[in-house]
Amino acid sequence: MYRRILVPVDGSGTSMLGLKQALGLAQDQRARVRVLNVIDQLVVASAMDAYAGADAGALLQSLEAAGKDAIKAAGALAKQSKVTADTAQVPSRGRHVSDVILDDARKWRADLIV
């Protein structure tokens, strides 16, 4: 039985499909959901290497805004599904997104990551 389900989202169709599956499981198991968006700062560093004139600040703001939109859509879907959902957006701080997700899962004591 799952009590805590972590769902990383990035606004893509794939992550939203995962969220829908997680919400269905949460309804069935009476579990809580945590929707997580990670701002991938390594992408910004890569862009700076590839495009010398790129504006790092603007790119970070764009990633943050897109992540907030994804979280907002996920929260609305959770509410519609009558599932209790916490939401969070965290920076990667130079780490791989997968490591940030695993760290968050440990801290939140997730039973499952979808």
Secondary structure, DSSP 8 states (H G I E B T S, - for coil): --SEEEEE--SSHHHHHHHHHHHHHHHHHT-EEEEEEEE-HHHHHHHHHH-TT--HHHHHHHHHHHHHHHHHHHHHHHHHTT--EEEEEEE-TTS-HHHHHHHHHHHHT-SEE-
